[in-house]
Amino acid sequence: MEEQTLFELIHNMDKFTNQMIIQWNKTFSEDLGISHILVLSHLNHNGKSRPSDIAKTLGLTPPTLSYLSEKLVAKNLAVRMAEESDRRIIYLGITDKGVEVLKSASLEGQRLRTNLFQKLTEQERAQLANLYKKLNSEN
């Protein structure tokens, strides 16, 4: 692939992703960013987790995860729990309120994606779905 074409493809993918994030931030009313929602999603899917494990899984630095966790705990969307056998080990867990906010964020994300992808024809959406499958395959 020609280098200029590859650069344009990457640039347009980044631009689209940024546009989606900006639109999501404008419409989601919980004063939380995408990264906060990713942490809640991780907790909802995996159960209580050590912050270092969450950071590693999500590709975040430990200080970034600490910052995100502070806000989630302050908003009662997550809680810190100490390991009973070793109080030095701290876990982060999602609260019922956190689950509800995550559901709301997921619905808002679905609505946003639906609106954005309505610009495409059914055939274009199918092509895009196949391209993403191909890009996400391990081979």
N, CA, C and O atoms as CSV, one atom per row, in Angstrom:
chain,resi,resn,atom,element,x,y,z
A,1,MET,N,N,0.855,-1.186,0.000
A,1,MET,CA,C,0.000,0.000,0.000
A,1,MET,C,C,0.890,1.234,0.000
A,1,MET,O,O,1.876,1.303,0.735
A,2,GLU,N,N,0.546,2.171,-0.800
A,2,GLU,CA,C,1.293,3.414,-0.890
A,2,GLU,C,C,1.278,4.111,0.470
A,2,GLU,O,O,0.245,4.154,1.138
A,3,GLU,N,N,2.430,4.658,0.878
A,3,GLU,CA,C,2.553,5.253,2.203
A,3,GLU,C,C,1.565,6.397,2.425
A,3,GLU,O,O,0.980,6.500,3.503
A,4,GLN,N,N,1.368,7.264,1.419
A,4,GLN,CA,C,0.434,8.378,1.551
A,4,GLN,C,C,-0.991,7.873,1.774
A,4,GLN,O,O,-1.724,8.431,2.591
A,5,THR,N,N,-1.386,6.830,1.061
A,5,THR,CA,C,-2.722,6.258,1.198
A,5,THR,C,C,-2.899,5.672,2.604
A,5,THR,O,O,-3.942,5.850,3.234
A,6,LEU,N,N,-1.874,4.975,3.081
A,6,LEU,CA,C,-1.922,4.418,4.427
A,6,LEU,C,C,-2.045,5.530,5.466
A,6,LEU,O,O,-2.825,5.419,6.411
A,7,PHE,N,N,-1.272,6.604,5.287
A,7,PHE,CA,C,-1.353,7.744,6.202
A,7,PHE,C,C,-2.753,8.339,6.194
A,7,PHE,O,O,-3.295,8.647,7.256
A,8,GLU,N,N,-3.349,8.507,5.020
A,8,GLU,CA,C,-4.700,9.064,4.921
A,8,GLU,C,C,-5.727,8.155,5.612
A,8,GLU,O,O,-6.637,8.634,6.288
A,9,LEU,N,N,-5.567,6.849,5.432
A,9,LEU,CA,C,-6.474,5.891,6.072
A,9,LEU,C,C,-6.391,6.009,7.595
A,9,LEU,O,O,-7.414,6.093,8.274
A,10,ILE,N,N,-5.186,6.014,8.114
A,10,ILE,CA,C,-5.000,6.121,9.569
A,10,ILE,C,C,-5.531,7.451,10.077
A,10,ILE,O,O,-6.194,7.510,11.112
A,11,HIS,N,N,-5.233,8.525,9.337
A,11,HIS,CA,C,-5.717,9.850,9.729
A,11,HIS,C,C,-7.240,9.883,9.773
A,11,HIS,O,O,-7.818,10.405,10.727
A,12,ASN,N,N,-7.897,9.333,8.758
A,12,ASN,CA,C,-9.360,9.347,8.721
A,12,ASN,C,C,-9.970,8.458,9.797
A,12,ASN,O,O,-11.025,8.786,10.341
A,13,MET,N,N,-9.322,7.338,10.112
A,13,MET,CA,C,-9.816,6.486,11.209
A,13,MET,C,C,-9.729,7.233,12.538
A,13,MET,O,O,-10.669,7.218,13.332
A,14,ASP,N,N,-8.590,7.886,12.772
A,14,ASP,CA,C,-8.416,8.653,14.007
A,14,ASP,C,C,-9.434,9.793,14.093
A,14,ASP,O,O,-10.019,10.036,15.148
A,15,LYS,N,N,-9.634,10.476,12.986
A,15,LYS,CA,C,-10.581,11.591,12.940
A,15,LYS,C,C,-11.999,11.109,13.257
A,15,LYS,O,O,-12.726,11.760,14.007
A,16,PHE,N,N,-12.388,9.968,12.685
A,16,PHE,CA,C,-13.713,9.399,12.948
A,16,PHE,C,C,-13.858,9.010,14.417
A,16,PHE,O,O,-14.876,9.300,15.044
A,17,THR,N,N,-12.838,8.354,14.960
A,17,THR,CA,C,-12.872,7.947,16.368
A,17,THR,C,C,-12.990,9.167,17.273
A,17,THR,O,O,-13.798,9.179,18.202
A,18,ASN,N,N,-12.192,10.184,17.005
A,18,ASN,CA,C,-12.262,11.414,17.803
A,18,ASN,C,C,-13.634,12.066,17.699
A,18,ASN,O,O,-14.160,12.568,18.693
A,19,GLN,N,N,-14.214,12.062,16.505
A,19,GLN,CA,C,-15.551,12.635,16.315
A,19,GLN,C,C,-16.582,11.874,17.153
A,19,GLN,O,O,-17.459,12.479,17.768
A,20,MET,N,N,-16.469,10.547,17.170
A,20,MET,CA,C,-17.406,9.753,17.978
A,20,MET,C,C,-17.258,10.079,19.465
A,20,MET,O,O,-18.256,10.219,20.172
A,21,ILE,N,N,-16.025,10.199,19.938
A,21,ILE,CA,C,-15.783,10.498,21.350
A,21,ILE,C,C,-16.328,11.884,21.700
A,21,ILE,O,O,-16.953,12.060,22.746
A,22,ILE,N,N,-16.096,12.855,20.837
A,22,ILE,CA,C,-16.596,14.213,21.082
A,22,ILE,C,C,-18.120,14.214,21.140
A,22,ILE,O,O,-18.710,14.817,22.036
A,23,GLN,N,N,-18.751,13.543,20.189
A,23,GLN,CA,C,-20.215,13.478,20.183
A,23,GLN,C,C,-20.741,12.775,21.428
A,23,GLN,O,O,-21.729,13.208,22.020
A,24,TRP,N,N,-20.081,11.691,21.824
A,24,TRP,CA,C,-20.510,10.951,23.014
A,24,TRP,C,C,-20.383,11.837,24.258
A,24,TRP,O,O,-21.282,11.870,25.099
A,25,ASN,N,N,-19.271,12.546,24.365
A,25,ASN,CA,C,-19.077,13.431,25.519
A,25,ASN,C,C,-20.124,14.533,25.570
A,25,ASN,O,O,-20.527,14.951,26.655
A,26,LYS,N,N,-20.567,15.009,24.416
A,26,LYS,CA,C,-21.585,16.059,24.372
A,26,LYS,C,C,-22.956,15.540,24.808
A,26,LYS,O,O,-23.738,16.277,25.409
A,27,THR,N,N,-23.244,14.286,24.509
A,27,THR,CA,C,-24.596,13.773,24.765
A,27,THR,C,C,-24.722,13.015,26.076
A,27,THR,O,O,-25.825,12.909,26.613
A,28,PHE,N,N,-23.626,12.484,26.608
A,28,PHE,CA,C,-23.700,11.712,27.859
A,28,PHE,C,C,-23.606,12.668,29.030
A,28,PHE,O,O,-22.628,13.405,29.158
A,29,SER,N,N,-24.605,12.660,29.878
A,29,SER,CA,C,-24.763,13.706,30.890
A,29,SER,C,C,-24.210,13.364,32.278
A,29,SER,O,O,-24.559,14.033,33.251
A,30,GLU,N,N,-23.381,12.368,32.391
A,30,GLU,CA,C,-22.908,11.941,33.712
A,30,GLU,C,C,-21.568,12.534,34.130
A,30,GLU,O,O,-21.037,12.146,35.171
A,31,ASP,N,N,-21.007,13.450,33.369
A,31,ASP,CA,C,-19.702,14.042,33.688
A,31,ASP,C,C,-18.620,12.965,33.833
A,31,ASP,O,O,-17.798,13.000,34.749
A,32,LEU,N,N,-18.647,12.015,32.906
A,32,LEU,CA,C,-17.656,10.953,32.868
A,32,LEU,C,C,-17.139,10.832,31.446
A,32,LEU,O,O,-17.871,11.060,30.483
A,33,GLY,N,N,-15.873,10.470,31.328
A,33,GLY,CA,C,-15.298,10.258,30.008
A,33,GLY,C,C,-15.358,8.801,29.596
A,33,GLY,O,O,-15.777,7.938,30.367
A,34,ILE,N,N,-14.940,8.543,28.389
A,34,ILE,CA,C,-14.921,7.180,27.854
A,34,ILE,C,C,-14.071,6.267,28.741
A,34,ILE,O,O,-14.440,5.116,28.976
A,35,SER,N,N,-12.955,6.762,29.227
A,35,SER,CA,C,-12.076,5.932,30.055
A,35,SER,C,C,-12.761,5.482,31.343
A,35,SER,O,O,-12.563,4.353,31.792
A,36,HIS,N,N,-13.564,6.362,31.936
A,36,HIS,CA,C,-14.320,5.973,33.134
A,36,HIS,C,C,-15.269,4.823,32.808
A,36,HIS,O,O,-15.396,3.870,33.578
A,37,ILE,N,N,-15.927,4.923,31.669
A,37,ILE,CA,C,-16.876,3.895,31.258
A,37,ILE,C,C,-16.152,2.593,30.964
A,37,ILE,O,O,-16.664,1.518,31.278
A,38,LEU,N,N,-14.973,2.668,30.370
A,38,LEU,CA,C,-14.191,1.456,30.119
A,38,LEU,C,C,-13.822,0.753,31.432
A,38,LEU,O,O,-13.840,-0.476,31.506
A,39,VAL,N,N,-13.493,1.523,32.452
A,39,VAL,CA,C,-13.176,0.934,33.760
A,39,VAL,C,C,-14.425,0.267,34.341
A,39,VAL,O,O,-14.357,-0.861,34.829
A,40,LEU,N,N,-15.563,0.963,34.288
A,40,LEU,CA,C,-16.808,0.364,34.783
A,40,LEU,C,C,-17.151,-0.909,34.011
A,40,LEU,O,O,-17.588,-1.898,34.600
A,41,SER,N,N,-16.955,-0.883,32.716
A,41,SER,CA,C,-17.239,-2.054,31.891
A,41,SER,C,C,-16.340,-3.223,32.286
A,41,SER,O,O,-16.798,-4.362,32.381
A,42,HIS,N,N,-15.068,-2.937,32.513
A,42,HIS,CA,C,-14.134,-3.977,32.959
A,42,HIS,C,C,-14.610,-4.583,34.273
A,42,HIS,O,O,-14.641,-5.804,34.425
A,43,LEU,N,N,-14.979,-3.732,35.217
A,43,LEU,CA,C,-15.430,-4.218,36.528
A,43,LEU,C,C,-16.720,-5.019,36.410
A,43,LEU,O,O,-16.891,-6.035,37.085
A,44,ASN,N,N,-17.612,-4.568,35.567
A,44,ASN,CA,C,-18.882,-5.260,35.378
A,44,ASN,C,C,-18.662,-6.643,34.764
A,44,ASN,O,O,-19.334,-7.610,35.121
A,45,HIS,N,N,-17.723,-6.714,33.847
A,45,HIS,CA,C,-17.459,-7.974,33.146
A,45,HIS,C,C,-16.594,-8.929,33.971
A,45,HIS,O,O,-16.814,-10.140,33.950
A,46,ASN,N,N,-15.614,-8.389,34.696
A,46,ASN,CA,C,-14.622,-9.222,35.385
A,46,ASN,C,C,-14.817,-9.319,36.894
A,46,ASN,O,O,-14.152,-10.118,37.554
A,47,GLY,N,N,-15.721,-8.514,37.447
A,47,GLY,CA,C,-15.863,-8.486,38.901
A,47,GLY,C,C,-14.760,-7.659,39.531
A,47,GLY,O,O,-14.001,-6.984,38.835
A,48,LYS,N,N,-14.677,-7.715,40.857
A,48,LYS,CA,C,-13.671,-6.898,41.538
A,48,LYS,C,C,-12.293,-7.210,40.987
A,48,LYS,O,O,-11.966,-8.363,40.706
A,49,SER,N,N,-11.490,-6.163,40.838
A,49,SER,CA,C,-10.184,-6.305,40.198
A,49,SER,C,C,-9.162,-5.403,40.870
A,49,SER,O,O,-9.498,-4.353,41.418
A,50,ARG,N,N,-7.920,-5.829,40.816
A,50,ARG,CA,C,-6.846,-4.978,41.316
A,50,ARG,C,C,-6.615,-3.860,40.311
A,50,ARG,O,O,-6.627,-4.101,39.104
A,51,PRO,N,N,-6.407,-2.646,40.792
A,51,PRO,CA,C,-6.180,-1.521,39.878
A,51,PRO,C,C,-5.055,-1.770,38.874
A,51,PRO,O,O,-5.163,-1.369,37.715
A,52,SER,N,N,-3.991,-2.418,39.300
A,52,SER,CA,C,-2.879,-2.679,38.369
A,52,SER,C,C,-3.320,-3.598,37.235
A,52,SER,O,O,-2.864,-3.441,36.102
A,53,ASP,N,N,-4.201,-4.556,37.525
A,53,ASP,CA,C,-4.705,-5.456,36.487
A,53,ASP,C,C,-5.619,-4.710,35.509
A,53,ASP,O,O,-5.570,-4.938,34.300
A,54,ILE,N,N,-6.446,-3.822,36.047
A,54,ILE,CA,C,-7.330,-3.023,35.190
A,54,ILE,C,C,-6.490,-2.152,34.263
A,54,ILE,O,O,-6.742,-2.085,33.060
A,55,ALA,N,N,-5.492,-1.488,34.836
A,55,ALA,CA,C,-4.629,-0.604,34.047
A,55,ALA,C,C,-3.956,-1.385,32.924
A,55,ALA,O,O,-3.924,-0.930,31.781
A,56,LYS,N,N,-3.427,-2.544,33.242
A,56,LYS,CA,C,-2.739,-3.359,32.240
A,56,LYS,C,C,-3.706,-3.788,31.134
A,56,LYS,O,O,-3.376,-3.692,29.953
A,57,THR,N,N,-4.885,-4.256,31.507
A,57,THR,CA,C,-5.872,-4.723,30.531
A,57,THR,C,C,-6.327,-3.598,29.608
A,57,THR,O,O,-6.482,-3.805,28.404
A,58,LEU,N,N,-6.540,-2.410,30.166
A,58,LEU,CA,C,-7.045,-1.286,29.382
A,58,LEU,C,C,-5.944,-0.450,28.736
A,58,LEU,O,O,-6.232,0.493,27.998
A,59,GLY,N,N,-4.690,-0.789,29.009
A,59,GLY,CA,C,-3.585,-0.047,28.420
A,59,GLY,C,C,-3.407,1.333,29.022
A,59,GLY,O,O,-3.015,2.278,28.337
A,60,LEU,N,N,-3.701,1.442,30.314
A,60,LEU,CA,C,-3.569,2.715,31.028
A,60,LEU,C,C,-2.391,2.651,31.979
A,60,LEU,O,O,-1.964,1.566,32.373
A,61,THR,N,N,-1.867,3.804,32.350
A,61,THR,CA,C,-0.821,3.837,33.362
A,61,THR,C,C,-1.475,3.747,34.740
A,61,THR,O,O,-2.628,4.149,34.894
A,62,PRO,N,N,-0.769,3.231,35.737
A,62,PRO,CA,C,-1.342,3.187,37.090
A,62,PRO,C,C,-1.788,4.562,37.612
A,62,PRO,O,O,-2.846,4.648,38.236
A,63,PRO,N,N,-1.014,5.650,37.380
A,63,PRO,CA,C,-1.508,6.955,37.839
A,63,PRO,C,C,-2.815,7.372,37.154
A,63,PRO,O,O,-3.684,7.974,37.784
A,64,THR,N,N,-2.949,7.053,35.872
A,64,THR,CA,C,-4.193,7.373,35.172
A,64,THR,C,C,-5.347,6.603,35.781
A,64,THR,O,O,-6.425,7.158,35.994
A,65,LEU,N,N,-5.128,5.327,36.064
A,65,LEU,CA,C,-6.197,4.533,36.665
A,65,LEU,C,C,-6.543,5.061,38.054
A,65,LEU,O,O,-7.713,5.062,38.437
A,66,SER,N,N,-5.556,5.504,38.804
A,66,SER,CA,C,-5.831,6.087,40.128
A,66,SER,C,C,-6.722,7.316,39.994
A,66,SER,O,O,-7.668,7.485,40.763
A,67,TYR,N,N,-6.425,8.170,39.023
A,67,TYR,CA,C,-7.227,9.365,38.779
A,67,TYR,C,C,-8.660,8.985,38.414
A,67,TYR,O,O,-9.611,9.549,38.955
A,68,LEU,N,N,-8.814,8.032,37.498
A,68,LEU,CA,C,-10.152,7.598,37.088
A,68,LEU,C,C,-10.911,6.980,38.264
A,68,LEU,O,O,-12.099,7.237,38.455
A,69,SER,N,N,-10.208,6.165,39.043
A,69,SER,CA,C,-10.830,5.492,40.188
A,69,SER,C,C,-11.338,6.486,41.221
A,69,SER,O,O,-12.419,6.305,41.782
A,70,GLU,N,N,-10.558,7.540,41.474
A,70,GLU,CA,C,-10.971,8.554,42.448
A,70,GLU,C,C,-12.347,9.113,42.103
A,70,GLU,O,O,-13.217,9.225,42.966
A,71,LYS,N,N,-12.535,9.461,40.835
A,71,LYS,CA,C,-13.806,10.038,40.409
A,71,LYS,C,C,-14.931,9.009,40.499
A,71,LYS,O,O,-16.038,9.336,40.927
A,72,LEU,N,N,-14.651,7.761,40.095
A,72,LEU,CA,C,-15.679,6.717,40.161
A,72,LEU,C,C,-16.105,6.450,41.602
A,72,LEU,O,O,-17.290,6.266,41.880
A,73,VAL,N,N,-15.145,6.430,42.510
A,73,VAL,CA,C,-15.454,6.205,43.930
A,73,VAL,C,C,-16.205,7.410,44.492
A,73,VAL,O,O,-17.177,7.241,45.228
A,74,ALA,N,N,-15.767,8.624,44.155
A,74,ALA,CA,C,-16.424,9.837,44.648
A,74,ALA,C,C,-17.880,9.917,44.186
A,74,ALA,O,O,-18.729,10.449,44.901
A,75,LYS,N,N,-18.170,9.391,42.997
A,75,LYS,CA,C,-19.533,9.421,42.463
A,75,LYS,C,C,-20.331,8.174,42.877
A,75,LYS,O,O,-21.454,7.973,42.414
A,76,ASN,N,N,-19.750,7.346,43.743
A,76,ASN,CA,C,-20.389,6.108,44.213
A,76,ASN,C,C,-20.702,5.133,43.078
A,76,ASN,O,O,-21.690,4.400,43.132
A,77,LEU,N,N,-19.858,5.132,42.059
A,77,LEU,CA,C,-20.017,4.204,40.943
A,77,LEU,C,C,-19.116,2.983,41.117
A,77,LEU,O,O,-19.319,1.944,40.488
A,78,ALA,N,N,-18.121,3.133,41.983
A,78,ALA,CA,C,-17.192,2.052,42.293
A,78,ALA,C,C,-16.803,2.166,43.763
A,78,ALA,O,O,-16.939,3.224,44.376
A,79,VAL,N,N,-16.319,1.065,44.310
A,79,VAL,CA,C,-15.857,1.042,45.696
A,79,VAL,C,C,-14.489,0.377,45.757
A,79,VAL,O,O,-14.142,-0.470,44.934
A,80,ARG,N,N,-13.730,0.792,46.759
A,80,ARG,CA,C,-12.453,0.131,47.041
A,80,ARG,C,C,-12.704,-0.904,48.138
A,80,ARG,O,O,-13.422,-0.653,49.106
A,81,MET,N,N,-12.092,-2.066,47.955
A,81,MET,CA,C,-12.236,-3.145,48.940
A,81,MET,C,C,-10.853,-3.708,49.247
A,81,MET,O,O,-10.045,-3.925,48.344
A,82,ALA,N,N,-10.591,-3.940,50.523
A,82,ALA,CA,C,-9.313,-4.525,50.919
A,82,ALA,C,C,-9.454,-6.046,50.968
A,82,ALA,O,O,-10.502,-6.572,51.344
A,83,GLU,N,N,-8.385,-6.741,50.584
A,83,GLU,CA,C,-8.332,-8.198,50.683
A,83,GLU,C,C,-8.360,-8.558,52.170
A,83,GLU,O,O,-7.601,-7.998,52.962
A,84,GLU,N,N,-9.223,-9.480,52.541
A,84,GLU,CA,C,-9.363,-9.820,53.959
A,84,GLU,C,C,-8.091,-10.427,54.539
A,84,GLU,O,O,-7.748,-10.162,55.691
A,85,SER,N,N,-7.389,-11.239,53.749
A,85,SER,CA,C,-6.182,-11.897,54.270
A,85,SER,C,C,-4.948,-10.998,54.249
A,85,SER,O,O,-3.978,-11.257,54.961
A,86,ASP,N,N,-4.982,-9.946,53.436
A,86,ASP,CA,C,-3.860,-9.012,53.356
A,86,ASP,C,C,-4.422,-7.632,53.027
A,86,ASP,O,O,-4.704,-7.325,51.869
A,87,ARG,N,N,-4.580,-6.811,54.053
A,87,ARG,CA,C,-5.245,-5.515,53.916
A,87,ARG,C,C,-4.493,-4.552,52.992
A,87,ARG,O,O,-5.033,-3.514,52.609
A,88,ARG,N,N,-3.261,-4.887,52.636
A,88,ARG,CA,C,-2.504,-4.031,51.721
A,88,ARG,C,C,-2.983,-4.174,50.285
A,88,ARG,O,O,-2.750,-3.290,49.461
A,89,ILE,N,N,-3.657,-5.289,49.978
A,89,ILE,CA,C,-4.143,-5.535,48.618
A,89,ILE,C,C,-5.530,-4.920,48.480
A,89,ILE,O,O,-6.462,-5.275,49.200
A,90,ILE,N,N,-5.640,-3.994,47.543
A,90,ILE,CA,C,-6.902,-3.263,47.336
A,90,ILE,C,C,-7.507,-3.669,45.992
A,90,ILE,O,O,-6.809,-3.812,44.988
A,91,TYR,N,N,-8.813,-3.846,46.011
A,91,TYR,CA,C,-9.569,-4.151,44.797
A,91,TYR,C,C,-10.523,-2.997,44.523
A,91,TYR,O,O,-10.879,-2.233,45.420
A,92,LEU,N,N,-10.921,-2.894,43.277
A,92,LEU,CA,C,-11.955,-1.947,42.878
A,92,LEU,C,C,-13.144,-2.779,42.405
A,92,LEU,O,O,-12.987,-3.742,41.654
A,93,GLY,N,N,-14.328,-2.392,42.855
A,93,GLY,CA,C,-15.540,-3.097,42.450
A,93,GLY,C,C,-16.590,-2.103,41.992
A,93,GLY,O,O,-16.551,-0.934,42.375
A,94,ILE,N,N,-17.525,-2.560,41.178
A,94,ILE,CA,C,-18.586,-1.705,40.658
A,94,ILE,C,C,-19.785,-1.753,41.606
A,94,ILE,O,O,-20.087,-2.797,42.183
A,95,THR,N,N,-20.452,-0.632,41.757
A,95,THR,CA,C,-21.657,-0.561,42.591
A,95,THR,C,C,-22.894,-0.715,41.702
A,95,THR,O,O,-22.796,-0.703,40.475
A,96,ASP,N,N,-24.056,-0.858,42.341
A,96,ASP,CA,C,-25.311,-0.929,41.579
A,96,ASP,C,C,-25.508,0.346,40.762
A,96,ASP,O,O,-25.966,0.302,39.621
A,97,LYS,N,N,-25.155,1.477,41.364
A,97,LYS,CA,C,-25.261,2.751,40.641
A,97,LYS,C,C,-24.311,2.755,39.441
A,97,LYS,O,O,-24.656,3.275,38.380
A,98,GLY,N,N,-23.131,2.185,39.602
A,98,GLY,CA,C,-22.177,2.075,38.511
A,98,GLY,C,C,-22.710,1.221,37.372
A,98,GLY,O,O,-22.502,1.539,36.201
A,99,VAL,N,N,-23.398,0.137,37.714
A,99,VAL,CA,C,-24.011,-0.728,36.693
A,99,VAL,C,C,-25.063,0.050,35.914
A,99,VAL,O,O,-25.149,-0.068,34.691
A,100,GLU,N,N,-25.871,0.852,36.627
A,100,GLU,CA,C,-26.910,1.642,35.955
A,100,GLU,C,C,-26.302,2.701,35.030
A,100,GLU,O,O,-26.794,2.911,33.921
A,101,VAL,N,N,-25.247,3.359,35.477
A,101,VAL,CA,C,-24.576,4.360,34.637
A,101,VAL,C,C,-23.957,3.683,33.417
A,101,VAL,O,O,-24.001,4.230,32.315
A,102,LEU,N,N,-23.386,2.504,33.608
A,102,LEU,CA,C,-22.809,1.753,32.495
A,102,LEU,C,C,-23.884,1.391,31.471
A,102,LEU,O,O,-23.660,1.500,30.266
A,103,LYS,N,N,-25.042,0.964,31.948
A,103,LYS,CA,C,-26.151,0.654,31.035
A,103,LYS,C,C,-26.561,1.897,30.248
A,103,LYS,O,O,-26.776,1.834,29.038
A,104,SER,N,N,-26.664,3.006,30.935
A,104,SER,CA,C,-27.026,4.265,30.281
A,104,SER,C,C,-25.989,4.664,29.238
A,104,SER,O,O,-26.341,5.106,28.145
A,105,ALA,N,N,-24.714,4.509,29.574
A,105,ALA,CA,C,-23.637,4.841,28.643
A,105,ALA,C,C,-23.682,3.921,27.424
A,105,ALA,O,O,-23.452,4.367,26.299
A,106,SER,N,N,-23.971,2.660,27.641
A,106,SER,CA,C,-24.052,1.710,26.531
A,106,SER,C,C,-25.197,2.069,25.592
A,106,SER,O,O,-25.042,2.019,24.372
A,107,LEU,N,N,-26.334,2.427,26.155
A,107,LEU,CA,C,-27.474,2.822,25.329
A,107,LEU,C,C,-27.161,4.080,24.529
A,107,LEU,O,O,-27.507,4.178,23.352
A,108,GLU,N,N,-26.504,5.041,25.174
A,108,GLU,CA,C,-26.126,6.279,24.485
A,108,GLU,C,C,-25.126,5.980,23.371
A,108,GLU,O,O,-25.217,6.558,22.288
A,109,GLY,N,N,-24.181,5.089,23.625
A,109,GLY,CA,C,-23.220,4.694,22.608
A,109,GLY,C,C,-23.890,4.012,21.423
A,109,GLY,O,O,-23.536,4.265,20.272
A,110,GLN,N,N,-24.861,3.146,21.710
A,110,GLN,CA,C,-25.599,2.482,20.621
A,110,GLN,C,C,-26.357,3.503,19.783
A,110,GLN,O,O,-26.356,3.422,18.554
A,111,ARG,N,N,-26.996,4.453,20.431
A,111,ARG,CA,C,-27.751,5.482,19.718
A,111,ARG,C,C,-26.820,6.308,18.834
A,111,ARG,O,O,-27.137,6.600,17.681
A,112,LEU,N,N,-25.677,6.678,19.386
A,112,LEU,CA,C,-24.705,7.465,18.636
A,112,LEU,C,C,-24.198,6.700,17.414
A,112,LEU,O,O,-24.145,7.248,16.313
A,113,ARG,N,N,-23.827,5.436,17.608
A,113,ARG,CA,C,-23.332,4.641,16.478
A,113,ARG,C,C,-24.417,4.461,15.422
A,113,ARG,O,O,-24.141,4.538,14.224
A,114,THR,N,N,-25.637,4.225,15.859
A,114,THR,CA,C,-26.738,4.078,14.901
A,114,THR,C,C,-26.873,5.339,14.056
A,114,THR,O,O,-26.996,5.260,12.833
A,115,ASN,N,N,-26.852,6.493,14.700
A,115,ASN,CA,C,-26.965,7.762,13.971
A,115,ASN,C,C,-25.798,7.970,13.004
A,115,ASN,O,O,-25.993,8.417,11.874
A,116,LEU,N,N,-24.592,7.645,13.452
A,116,LEU,CA,C,-23.420,7.847,12.601
A,116,LEU,C,C,-23.421,6.892,11.404
A,116,LEU,O,O,-23.082,7.294,10.291
A,117,PHE,N,N,-23.798,5.640,11.626
A,117,PHE,CA,C,-23.738,4.652,10.554
A,117,PHE,C,C,-24.945,4.700,9.627
A,117,PHE,O,O,-24.969,4.006,8.611
A,118,GLN,N,N,-25.948,5.509,9.961
A,118,GLN,CA,C,-27.080,5.665,9.057
A,118,GLN,C,C,-26.670,6.370,7.771
A,118,GLN,O,O,-27.386,6.308,6.771
A,119,LYS,N,N,-25.525,7.036,7.791
A,119,LYS,CA,C,-25.022,7.701,6.586
A,119,LYS,C,C,-24.623,6.681,5.524
A,119,LYS,O,O,-24.533,7.012,4.342
A,120,LEU,N,N,-24.385,5.439,5.949
A,120,LEU,CA,C,-23.933,4.398,5.036
A,120,LEU,C,C,-25.119,3.596,4.511
A,120,LEU,O,O,-26.140,3.451,5.183
A,121,THR,N,N,-24.961,3.083,3.302
A,121,THR,CA,C,-25.981,2.177,2.768
A,121,THR,C,C,-25.838,0.830,3.480
A,121,THR,O,O,-24.849,0.576,4.167
A,122,GLU,N,N,-26.831,-0.011,3.303
A,122,GLU,CA,C,-26.770,-1.346,3.916
A,122,GLU,C,C,-25.556,-2.112,3.411
A,122,GLU,O,O,-24.895,-2.813,4.176
A,123,GLN,N,N,-25.264,-1.978,2.126
A,123,GLN,CA,C,-24.106,-2.650,1.546
A,123,GLN,C,C,-22.799,-2.100,2.133
A,123,GLN,O,O,-21.886,-2.871,2.426
A,124,GLU,N,N,-22.702,-0.800,2.303
A,124,GLU,CA,C,-21.503,-0.190,2.890
A,124,GLU,C,C,-21.314,-0.638,4.341
A,124,GLU,O,O,-20.189,-0.886,4.773
A,125,ARG,N,N,-22.411,-0.742,5.091
A,125,ARG,CA,C,-22.318,-1.218,6.484
A,125,ARG,C,C,-21.817,-2.653,6.522
A,125,ARG,O,O,-20.994,-3.003,7.368
A,126,ALA,N,N,-22.309,-3.487,5.610
A,126,ALA,CA,C,-21.856,-4.880,5.549
A,126,ALA,C,C,-20.364,-4.942,5.193
A,126,ALA,O,O,-19.616,-5.728,5.775
A,127,GLN,N,N,-19.943,-4.119,4.248
A,127,GLN,CA,C,-18.528,-4.070,3.872
A,127,GLN,C,C,-17.676,-3.620,5.056
A,127,GLN,O,O,-16.618,-4.192,5.319
A,128,LEU,N,N,-18.139,-2.600,5.763
A,128,LEU,CA,C,-17.393,-2.096,6.919
A,128,LEU,C,C,-17.299,-3.169,8.005
A,128,LEU,O,O,-16.240,-3.358,8.604
A,129,ALA,N,N,-18.399,-3.865,8.256
A,129,ALA,CA,C,-18.389,-4.945,9.259
A,129,ALA,C,C,-17.373,-6.016,8.868
A,129,ALA,O,O,-16.639,-6.512,9.723
A,130,ASN,N,N,-17.326,-6.377,7.590
A,130,ASN,CA,C,-16.365,-7.385,7.134
A,130,ASN,C,C,-14.930,-6.890,7.246
A,130,ASN,O,O,-14.026,-7.652,7.590
A,131,LEU,N,N,-14.727,-5.606,6.953
A,131,LEU,CA,C,-13.381,-5.041,7.087
A,131,LEU,C,C,-12.916,-5.064,8.541
A,131,LEU,O,O,-11.775,-5.428,8.824
A,132,TYR,N,N,-13.798,-4.676,9.464
A,132,TYR,CA,C,-13.425,-4.713,10.889
A,132,TYR,C,C,-13.140,-6.133,11.348
A,132,TYR,O,O,-12.211,-6.351,12.124
A,133,LYS,N,N,-13.920,-7.101,10.885
A,133,LYS,CA,C,-13.656,-8.510,11.236
A,133,LYS,C,C,-12.268,-8.904,10.745
A,133,LYS,O,O,-11.500,-9.539,11.467
A,134,LYS,N,N,-11.961,-8.522,9.523
A,134,LYS,CA,C,-10.661,-8.869,8.949
A,134,LYS,C,C,-9.524,-8.198,9.720
A,134,LYS,O,O,-8.514,-8.839,10.011
A,135,LEU,N,N,-9.677,-6.918,10.051
A,135,LEU,CA,C,-8.646,-6.202,10.804
A,135,LEU,C,C,-8.476,-6.744,12.215
A,135,LEU,O,O,-7.378,-6.693,12.770
A,136,ASN,N,N,-9.552,-7.264,12.802
A,136,ASN,CA,C,-9.515,-7.785,14.175
A,136,ASN,C,C,-9.094,-9.248,14.244
A,136,ASN,O,O,-8.855,-9.768,15.334
A,137,SER,N,N,-9.000,-9.920,13.098
A,137,SER,CA,C,-8.599,-11.343,13.114
A,137,SER,C,C,-7.128,-11.427,13.471
A,137,SER,O,O,-6.357,-10.498,13.230
A,138,GLU,N,N,-6.762,-12.534,14.037
A,138,GLU,CA,C,-5.387,-12.712,14.522
A,138,GLU,C,C,-4.418,-13.096,13.414
A,138,GLU,O,O,-3.206,-13.036,13.615
A,139,ASN,N,N,-4.914,-13.482,12.270
A,139,ASN,CA,C,-4.029,-13.920,11.178
A,139,ASN,C,C,-3.603,-12.774,10.317
A,139,ASN,O,O,-2.859,-12.968,9.356
